[in-house]
């Protein structure tokens, strides 16, 4: 089955679970990525499942005032927060696989071997950026990840972060400034 | 100190995507369908939700009106020469109570300001 989104949406609203699956499957990687940002990879699948079940339940009331994706991100945020609350722990706003003990910023080549920032090897820069990201305040890190890694729009970011678009822009601006400062200090 | 171009940083950020580890589609959707069967979809027209501030505004107004009626009917110790309140207790938290003597109607109006509830909503 491969239908038009608006047809699939109507069918899903009327209880067609196959239409729902077809409509929402292509959004699943994005929702999963956002869930990873909020709760970490270990719990992301649970959050995605909760999100989709809530979306399924509430879909008949979806008014199309927001885009389906933004609406889904808002549910993802709520499910992520529910999970965090239920397990009494802080959100895992950490870069996956980033080991603080092996901070690449602390292992930069010495001055005699160091190349200017613009000539850093790509892999080295990636490591440095990853390490610098881990030193950012969580709200700024999340803003940068959602925008530049996950390619969310400002509106989608606002839904995930639970703030206004103005706040999203402000956090992006400050996040970029702080990230650059950390990187330049590390050079 | 050289200034690192943002474009390069942004390119690095794009490679930061965490390893997916996402459940395969077949497994996810079979699990989802099994659970969705147990969960009824909402009605297309949701129940009408009255905003909290309106609900409590209405409740406060009703409470004030009820108290006013009680006072004018002599429930709180009115006398023939006018209303006379001997004691009054407002259980919910509030910022002030105004007692208004309304001479034309020979009544006393109690106005409870900012009465709030346990969750902090106020009117």
Interface residues (C-beta under 8 A of the other chain):
Chain A: X13 X15 X17 X20 X21 X25 X28 X29 X32 X33 X36 X41 X44 X45 X48 X49 X52 X53 X56 X57 X58 X59 X60 X61 X95 X96 X97 X116 X117 X118 X122 X125 X126 X128 X129 X130 X133 X144 X145 X148 X149 X150 X176 X179 X180 X183 X184 X187
Chain B: X1 X2 X3 X4 X5 X6 X8 X9 X10 X11 X12 X13 X14 X15 X16 X17 X18 X19 X20 X21 X22 X23 X25 X28 X29 X31 X32 X33 X35 X36 X37 X39 X40 X41 X42 X43 X44 X45 X46
